[in-house]
Amino acid sequence: MISIDMKKEEFMQNAYDIAAHKEVVFKGCSQAIVSAFQNLLGLNDILALKAATGFAGGIARQGLTCGALTGGIMILGIKYGCSNLEDYDSFKKILPFVERLCSIFKEEFGSVNCRDITGMNLMDSKQMEEFYVSGRHDRECAVVVGKTARMTAALLCEIEESLLFDISKLPK
């Protein structure tokens, strides 16, 4: 269970605020998401933060799947994913939530791809410099990261709520 002593809305707003701040300060969208939830949920897995490194800028600045989205997917998996390859039940249970995160993200931003969302080719050093110097990164990416953290937090709360009423979890 999510060990938080705050209301759902407060949890979602804190996720937004922390992740957006980390994006502005550290400029790694996937790591900003993972780190924010590590703080909020008391997760201390350094490997998850390290694993998130390469997803920034749409997988190593290639403009592919947004790092914020991959960070959100990582958090769903860290919290509720399979702990071993034989755990097919967890696999089946988490996929609809990952699908929903992707769908909500695409609806909000028009695409799941960094290049489409930013309109930039971050592999081009001139475009990347312009993106940072103009302040667009801090304004735009922080919002994408914050909103994605909020979406992820909402799904975490929804999963928690569904676990409370999962009949199969009741003692026999």
URRA-V687057 format. One line per field, one symbol per residue. ss: DSSP state (H for helix, E for strand, C for the rest). psi: psi as a letter, one per 20 degrees, with the letter a starting at -180 (. if undefined). A space follows every 50 residues. Layout:
ss = ???
psi = ???
//
This chain:
ss = CCCCCCCHHHHHHHHHHHHHHHHHHHCCHHHHHHHHHHHHHCCCCHHHHH HHHHHCCCCCCCCCECHHHHHHHHHHHHHHCCCCCCCHHHHHHHHHHHHH HHHHHHHHHCCCEHHHHHCCCCCCHHHHHHHHHCCHHHHHHHHHHHHHHH HHHHHHHHHHHHHHCCHHHCCC
psi = qpmqkrqghggghgggggggghgggilngghggggghgghikpkohhggg higiiqklnljijbpphgghgggggggghjapiriimhghghhhghhggg ggggghggiiripghhghjqnihohghggggghiihghgghhgggghhgg gggghggggghhhhjohiiqq.
//
